[in-house]
């Protein structure tokens, strides 16, 4: 289909160009502003200057984490909304974020994070992994036949882990409480470079795999029965997609904390301008999610500079307002 | 229809029983569908007509019995290959998404998609176009499916199933929500597909007269069992209908096609008519005696 392919390329090139521009702006702006003409000079000639260190060690990793997290969360949102045929599902609905938060809280309360720098994401990953395992085994071993019931169980797991999280907070000391709360609000800062690259690779792989399954997502969103009659291996494909979405969410949450709203709103926002075909929605959501989160992070760190807001607050505020505006205008 | 040429059997079901949460049940069902023939399934609500359709596609687990498609058990088919052969139009398909009609119909080509195929091939598009043409919904192609009327949705469902290019077409009350012109349009279309493409059709209908007019063979179901089956003349007798539906009907004949036609009679009108004729008789007798 020539026409569709052309439209696909146009949409994606526009989004990619926008993403590059936003990335450039995010590189230049901060506590110390570096105009674009200086940027190139610094990057190629002054490799030993402080500006170079700020750009390469602080701002660039932040942007990379932004792309990875924004993209992955939006992808997970697209997948889950199609699989559950429910526009209100988001990556955190299944309780993955609750599990990760619980893991991190335990890590902080028992002071396990002093010995090793990677222990926070590690414990987050364990918490998220436990929830994924619970949900996946319920689904794969046929305990839950109805997909909507699986969703409800996910919501319940989310409540349970939230309560446990609150329990731990209420028992913790005040400075511990502060660091736990700050973690839950989300941040794109990640000092460990290897972890940043790892996250980026996982997230990009996720995008590739999801786009391979994008036509299946189209069929799946017609409903289970129709998908079956159109020759789709519903169970198998659903399991693959559920695990994919959960792993992506788990990675994001354990590294950047809980950045809400991206996974819920970005897919809807993309559908407003790109239609409902998942071949476009999947990749367009990835790029749009990345753009959105980098913009929000830019706002978060410049608006009351030199202080910094948690990016999760900005995503909720900005995203909600933009989305309401888009809906009303339509 | 009974030519000497033996038609190939497309679907054969023998002694099929199945249970769905102990509520809907099929018991000991056996029948065959020949190539390019149309089998109508009739029966009261809850008699297992839809369950039978779904069981044939293999989406309901069966308890016992065999379903064979082209002399091979249906379970031995790959799900994707089976959906190239059998298409089903369900009533439960809710068209509540905001997909364009043409994209929706293109999804009917999904059984033919290869794993790594991203865009539909020209061949797929041709099939979708053809399906839209024969169902006469080309004018709807750029509308969204959740904004269509009930009748338009029905046509769109049928068009999607036709894009699957099936040999066996299963339809669950396709004439629901449609006015008589569209009812006629769809059934005529199915008849044409049957003749021109050698398609076999299994269709659940509530309207006995439409069933009589368009189907080669009828299966009358009651409580999950086949009450009787055969040509319309044998099935649509007033005794059969009374014992299955518990209503009074009068048998007649369609003046053009000479097929059986069933007239519904309300009990009140029947009593009135009997009373009238009795009165007439009385007055006749009275006149004679005078």
Interface residues (C-beta under 8 A of the other chain):
Chain A: X1 X4 X5 X212 X214 X215 X218 X219 X221 X222 X223 X225 X226 X228 X229 X230 X231 X232 X233 X275 X276 X277 X279
Chain B: X57 X59 X79 X80 X81 X82 X83 X84 X87 X88 X90 X92 X93 X94 X97 X98 X99 X100 X103 X107 X108 X110 X111 X113 X116 X117 X118 X119 X120 X125 X164
